[in-house]
Amino acid sequence: MSEQQPNPYASDPGQGGDYKWGPGEASYGYPQPYPATPPYPPTTEGAGMPAPAYPMAAPGGAGFSIGDISIAGDQIITPSGSMPLRGAMWNATDFSRTEEKIPAHAIVLAVIFFLFCLLGLLFLLMKEKKTTGYIQITVTSGGRHHSTMLPATDPMAYQRVMTQINYARSLSM
């Protein structure tokens, strides 16, 4: 008969068989592991004194906030805890809408003045704009995620928030 061929799928002794199923390391799209807490409180460089409990702003830079998310120094401070600023991912979603309608008093004036001087239809050109809704802001960093919502008060609210988000993104690099 024929000789038996070796199994090509058997583990090679040179490989060691240490293959693990699933993703190898955390990367974009996978949550980062929580940072390990040090067994002792962190100290300032070389001083041997414990660091203050409140976050300190970076020298020469001022912090700012977007809703309940604050940036001070190299930390993002949220009600759910602090996150590192470096490598943070920022997103904003606009859930607002602007409605434009003719107010009731313009309709009344159009009917009254149409009967008297035929110019009453010009009152129908009066428009009233009203913006309702909110803007959702999310930040993800260091394996943590926080979301907040800001009310949209006018049509330019989203552009103002995006300006702040873009500044926060530039600080996160």
C-alpha positions in Angstrom: 0.0 0.0 0.0 1.1 3.6 0.5 3.0 5.2 3.3 1.1 7.2 5.8 1.6 11.0 5.4 2.3 13.2 8.5 -0.6 15.3 9.7 0.0 18.9 8.5 -2.3 20.3 11.2 -0.6 18.7 14.1 1.3 21.2 16.3 4.9 21.7 15.3 7.3 21.3 18.2 9.0 24.5 17.1 5.8 26.5 17.6 5.3 25.6 21.2 1.5 25.6 20.9 0.9 28.9 22.7 -1.8 30.2 20.4 -4.6 32.0 22.3 -8.1 32.5 20.9 -9.4 36.1 20.6 -7.7 39.4 20.3 -4.1 39.6 21.6 -3.9 43.1 23.1 -6.2 46.0 23.6 -6.3 48.2 20.5 -8.7 50.6 18.9 -12.2 49.4 19.4 -11.4 47.2 22.4 -11.7 48.6 25.9 -8.5 49.3 27.6 -7.9 47.6 31.0 -8.3 49.7 34.1 -5.0 51.0 35.3 -3.7 49.3 38.4 -3.8 51.4 41.5 -0.4 51.9 43.2 0.0 50.3 46.6 1.0 53.7 48.1 -0.2 57.2 47.5 1.6 59.0 44.6 4.2 61.6 45.6 5.4 64.7 43.9 8.8 64.3 42.1 11.5 63.9 44.6 9.8 65.8 47.4 8.6 62.8 49.3 5.3 64.5 50.2 2.0 63.1 49.1 0.3 64.6 46.1 -2.7 66.8 46.8 -6.1 65.1 46.7 -7.5 67.6 44.1 -6.3 67.7 40.5 -3.8 70.4 39.7 -3.8 72.3 36.5 -0.8 72.2 34.3 1.6 75.1 34.7 0.8 77.9 32.4 -2.4 76.4 31.2 -6.0 76.9 32.4 -8.6 74.2 32.6 -12.0 74.3 31.0 -15.2 72.4 31.2 -17.9 71.1 28.8 -21.0 70.4 30.7 -20.0 68.3 33.7 -16.7 67.2 32.1 -13.7 69.2 33.2 -10.2 69.2 32.0 -7.4 70.2 34.4 -3.8 69.6 33.7 -3.5 66.1 32.3 -6.7 64.7 33.7 -10.3 64.6 32.6 -12.5 65.0 35.7 -16.1 63.6 35.5 -18.7 62.8 38.2 -17.9 59.1 37.6 -14.1 59.6 38.2 -10.9 60.9 36.7 -9.5 59.8 33.3 -6.2 60.4 31.6 -6.3 63.2 29.0 -3.7 61.7 26.7 -5.4 59.4 24.2 -9.0 60.4 25.0 -11.6 60.0 22.3 -14.2 62.7 22.2 -17.6 62.6 20.3 -20.5 65.0 20.0 -23.9 64.1 18.7 -26.5 66.8 17.8 -30.1 65.8 19.0 -31.5 69.3 18.5 -33.9 70.7 16.0 -35.0 74.1 15.0 -38.6 74.7 14.1 -39.8 77.7 12.2 -43.5 78.8 12.3 -45.8 81.7 11.8 -46.9 83.1 15.2 -50.6 83.3 16.0 -50.5 87.1 16.4 -49.1 87.4 12.8 -52.1 85.4 11.4 -54.6 87.6 13.3 -52.9 90.8 12.0 -52.8 89.4 8.5 -56.6 88.8 8.5 -57.4 92.2 10.1 -55.2 94.3 7.8 -56.2 92.3 4.7 -59.7 93.5 5.1 -58.7 97.2 5.5 -55.7 97.9 3.2 -54.8 94.6 1.3 -51.3 94.7 2.7 -52.1 92.3 5.5 -50.5 89.3 3.8 -47.1 90.8 4.5 -47.7 89.8 8.2 -47.5 86.2 7.1 -43.8 86.7 6.4 -43.2 87.0 10.1 -41.4 83.8 11.3 -40.6 82.6 14.8 -37.6 80.1 15.2 -37.5 77.8 18.2 -34.6 75.4 19.0 -35.3 72.4 21.2 -33.3 69.3 22.1 -29.8 68.6 23.4 -26.3 67.8 22.4 -24.7 64.6 23.7 -21.0 64.7 24.5 -19.1 61.5 25.2 -15.5 60.9 26.3 -13.6 57.6 26.5 -10.2 57.2 28.1 -8.3 54.8 30.2 -11.0 52.1 29.9 -13.7 54.5 31.2 -16.6 56.2 29.4 -18.6 59.2 30.4 -21.5 60.9 28.6 -23.3 64.2 29.3 -26.0 66.2 27.6 -26.2 69.9 27.1 -29.4 71.7 26.2 -29.4 73.3 22.7 -30.7 76.9 23.1 -30.1 78.2 19.6 -29.1 76.9 16.2 -25.4 77.8 16.8 -25.1 75.7 20.0 -23.7 72.7 18.2 -21.0 74.7 16.5 -19.9 76.2 19.8 -19.7 72.7 21.4 -17.8 71.3 18.5 -15.2 74.2 18.9 -14.7 73.1 22.5 -14.6 69.4 21.5 -11.9 70.1 18.9 -9.8 72.0 21.5 -10.2 69.0 23.9 -9.1 66.7 21.0 -6.0 68.8 20.4 -5.1 68.5 24.1 -5.6 64.8 24.0 -2.9 64.2 21.5 
